[in-house]
Amino acid sequence: MTKYFIQFVQSHEEFRLPELESLAKIENVKISYNREDYKKNCPFLIIEIDTEEEAIRLVKRAILIRNIYELWGTGKSYEEVHTRVKAKPERWPPYNYKSFKFTVSAFGSTCSSDYQVGIINTFAYLGFKGEINLKDPEVQFGVLEDYGLDPAPPTEPYMIYFGRLIASGNRDLIQTYNLKKRKYIGNTSMDAELSLIMANQALAAPGKLIYDPFVGTGSFLLTCAQFGSFTMGSDIDGRQIRGKTNRSIKSNVEQYHLRGKVLDTFVFDICHHPWRDNLWFDAIVTDPPYGVRAGAKTLGRKNPSKRSLTTKLIDGTPAYEEENSYPPTKPYEMSEVLSDLLEFAARFLVLGGRLVYWLPTVVDEYSNSDLPEHPSMRLISNSEQNFGQWARRLITMEKFKENIIGDRANIHNVKGLDNLSFVYKKKDVSPNEEEITNTKGKKKPGHYLFREKVGLVEI
Ligand SMILES: C[S@@+](CC[C@H](N)C(=O)[O-])C[C@H]1O[C@@H](n2cnc3c(N)ncnc32)[C@H](O)[C@@H]1O
């Protein structure tokens, strides 16, 4: 195996390794790295890969990887770096007569152009005779210094990496799918970067069928289709899907030239879905409604006793047959949404299929044991995006075992008790000890009564 080093973007740090692992799986590339070498406060990671062709494939659709370099030398000082570069002179000849470019950059610090030129000159012993071409070189070398993220950077870098640039990730896609440029968006449309990361987590690829049961304005249909999958979605609220004249999921599909990949969208309540029992989705990618912007609803009445015993007629026709008639809906508690989602995934995913979804949590109360579980689904990754008091976690699960009819999701015994959440008013009542433990005295998960805890209450 050959040593490379990855330069990640310095954001979404908890998402970087899961994305790397997903990319390796999608591209069937064997990678090896020391888990202890990965630091959230550092963008560099040394990794071993068999061939250069595989290294290029590994990063070609990466969102959180800027570049991958073949590692020529690393060390805490330039002396160490040069010793390592000089130890393998057989690497140099292929580049002797190629046009080339050197770059020098510092993570956590800045370096003047004089300093950069000085560093570049220390590599003169490589003896490259090709022309220097800053715009379109045949080969590019990078010197990357790591000064860490302390407010006062050290005078010398903690580590220096030197290598030949092999390939870059696909961060341009973030601009392509930028919500500001998208024809149709809603207030819950997912930002482009995260939607693309989710498509990678879902292992979206040609020939796969990916489904979003809470499709809204269809962000994931687009990004999963971008990577070649067929996609479909559904939502209880047809207005989200239809949008307004010339601005709808359909117009977005046209905008991104994804016709033929985004198959269709449907309007129905996921609790009363029409799918036949079969294993057919390769992935489910979704942002369930949890009330920060759009609360979940399911068909039914909040108070069934108010249900009229006779069918309401309008001019002799049942009211529900009117074009503008909508069936009544009632709140759909978050833990109920989650258990239904896991059970749906266990039933409808192919073996090895992935469920990728967001789980909102109250930061101070979250613990890993809060994660919903299902006997057929195993956890692949759990990455936090923190907003202070609350966070959302991108959960990736894989169906690893056939679903047995009757197997239930484990939402820590909160199922059925959660409708409690709708008796509170505004922020004046915070859940008490009794309410955050279940009937068996076990602590309820941090997302229990989530809306109340962050001040979002349905009355
Ligand atoms: C957070 S939004 C999804 C936004 C979407 N990812 C996007 O990019 O626009 C959640 C969606 O779930 C829908 N929803 C709520 N309850 C539902 C149910 N019982 N069945 C299906 N969809 C539901 C809402 O109408 C809303 O559009």
Ligand as a Chemical Component Dictionary entry (heavy atoms), coordinates in Angstrom:
data_LIG
# 
_chem_comp.id                   LIG 
_chem_comp.type                 NON-POLYMER 
_chem_comp.pdbx_formal_charge   0 
_chem_comp.three_letter_code    LIG 
# 
loop_
_chem_comp_atom.comp_id 
_chem_comp_atom.atom_id 
_chem_comp_atom.alt_atom_id 
_chem_comp_atom.type_symbol 
_chem_comp_atom.charge 
_chem_comp_atom.model_Cartn_x 
_chem_comp_atom.model_Cartn_y 
_chem_comp_atom.model_Cartn_z 
_chem_comp_atom.pdbx_ordinal 
LIG C1  C1  C 0  -38.244 18.847 7.824 1  
LIG S1  S1  S 1  -39.386 18.756 6.521 2  
LIG C2  C2  C 0  -38.464 17.997 5.230 3  
LIG C3  C3  C 0  -37.754 19.005 4.381 4  
LIG C4  C4  C 0  -37.075 18.420 3.193 5  
LIG N1  N1  N 0  -35.922 17.615 3.586 6  
LIG C5  C5  C 0  -36.639 19.512 2.231 7  
LIG O1  O1  O 0  -35.462 19.555 1.864 8  
LIG O2  O2  O -1 -37.479 20.333 1.859 9  
LIG C6  C6  C 0  -40.443 17.510 7.063 10 
LIG C7  C7  C 0  -41.608 17.202 6.133 11 
LIG O3  O3  O 0  -42.349 16.122 6.686 12 
LIG C8  C8  C 0  -43.705 16.282 6.287 13 
LIG N2  N2  N 0  -44.541 15.435 7.172 14 
LIG C9  C9  C 0  -44.976 15.705 8.429 15 
LIG N3  N3  N 0  -45.702 14.661 8.899 16 
LIG C10 C10 C 0  -45.723 13.729 7.910 17 
LIG C11 C11 C 0  -46.329 12.426 7.778 18 
LIG N4  N4  N 0  -47.060 11.902 8.775 19 
LIG N5  N5  N 0  -46.125 11.736 6.613 20 
LIG C12 C12 C 0  -45.406 12.263 5.608 21 
LIG N6  N6  N 0  -44.841 13.492 5.655 22 
LIG C13 C13 C 0  -44.997 14.207 6.800 23 
LIG C14 C14 C 0  -43.932 17.776 6.401 24 
LIG O4  O4  O 0  -45.037 18.162 5.576 25 
LIG C15 C15 C 0  -42.597 18.334 5.912 26 
LIG O5  O5  O 0  -42.643 18.662 4.553 27 
# 
loop_
_chem_comp_bond.comp_id 
_chem_comp_bond.atom_id_1 
_chem_comp_bond.atom_id_2 
_chem_comp_bond.value_order 
_chem_comp_bond.pdbx_ordinal 
LIG C1  S1  SING 1  
LIG S1  C2  SING 2  
LIG S1  C6  SING 3  
LIG C2  C3  SING 4  
LIG C3  C4  SING 5  
LIG C4  N1  SING 6  
LIG C4  C5  SING 7  
LIG C5  O1  DOUB 8  
LIG C5  O2  SING 9  
LIG C6  C7  SING 10 
LIG C7  O3  SING 11 
LIG C7  C15 SING 12 
LIG O3  C8  SING 13 
LIG C8  N2  SING 14 
LIG C8  C14 SING 15 
LIG N2  C9  SING 16 
LIG N2  C13 SING 17 
LIG C9  N3  DOUB 18 
LIG N3  C10 SING 19 
LIG C10 C11 SING 20 
LIG C10 C13 DOUB 21 
LIG C11 N4  SING 22 
LIG C11 N5  DOUB 23 
LIG N5  C12 SING 24 
LIG C12 N6  DOUB 25 
LIG N6  C13 SING 26 
LIG C14 O4  SING 27 
LIG C14 C15 SING 28 
LIG C15 O5  SING 29 
# 
